[in-house]
Amino acid sequence: MAADKEAQLLDVNFVMSDEPVENGVFIFGIETENAKNLTVEMFDEEGFGMVANNQLEITEGNNYKALNVNSIESGDYVFRLKDEQGKELEKSVTISHQE
């Protein structure tokens, strides 16, 4: 079963800060050998409530993207990138709006 999950991992190099997103903009980097269209999804900590859903066009090489998260409440979220074949990458993101 672990081999099936391993085969479904998205083939990109994903980079993001480990620090909470405090300025309302979540910035991340994606490096890939081939251009691809990706879907970005963010879910609440339990993984049930979707709070963001965007399409991204990624070009060959390094890509830097920014998501406006001002409308998302402070807390922990599941960030998921998926390609057209269903391969995915999942990370945890903390949003912390400063009062």
N, C-alpha and C positions, 0 to 999 in steps of 0.2 A: 504494500500500500504506500509506503514511503517513496518508492521509486516512481509511482504514478504522480505524486505531488511534486517531486523533484523535476519531472519532465515538463511540468506546467509553469515553471518559473519563467518570468519575462527576461529576455536576453538583452538587458541594458545595464549600464553602470549608473546607479542612482545615488545622488549626494544631496544631503540636507543637513542643516544644523541640528545638534542635539538640544539646543536651547529652545525654550518656549517661544512661540510667535507672539511678540508683544506690540508690534507696530501696525498690526492689521494686514500685513502682507506676508504671505508664506512663499518664500523663494526656495527653489530647488533646481538641481542640475541633473540632466539626463544625457549620458554619452552612449551612442549606439553606432554600430557599423553600417546599418541600413536605415534609410528613411522609413518611417512608419506612422500610422495614425493610432493614437492612444486615447483611451477614455480614463478620465480622472474621476474618482468617486471618493467622497468623505462620508463616514458614518459616525454616529454617536459611539461612545465607548463600548456599548453592548453589541454594536454592529447591526442594529435593526433600523434606526432612523437615518435616512440619507439627508445630509445637509449641503452637499455640493455634488454636481455632476457636470463635467466639461469635456469637450473634445480638444485634443492637442495634435498638431502636426509636428512631428519630430524629424529633423533633417539629419543626414549622416554627420557624425562628429559630435561636438559639444553643443548642448542646448540648455539655456537657462530660462526658466519660467517663473512667473509670479502669479499667485492667486490672491485676490482680495478676500480676506476672511473677516472684515469688519462686521458683517451681519451675522456671524456665527458666534454663539455664546462661548464664554471662557470654559475650558474643560479639555478632556482628553478625547481624541478622535482616532479612528482608523482611516488611514489614507491608502487608497488602492489604485494602482495603475493597471490597465488591461489593454491587450492588443486585440486585433480582429480575430485571432485564432483562439482566444480565451486564455492565453497565458497571462499571468499576473504577478505583481509584486506588491507587498503590503508592508506598511510602516505605521508606527504610532506617532501622532502629532499632538502637541499640547498648545492650546491657544490661551493666552493670558492677556486680556485687555486691561490696560492701566487706567485707573480711575483718576 
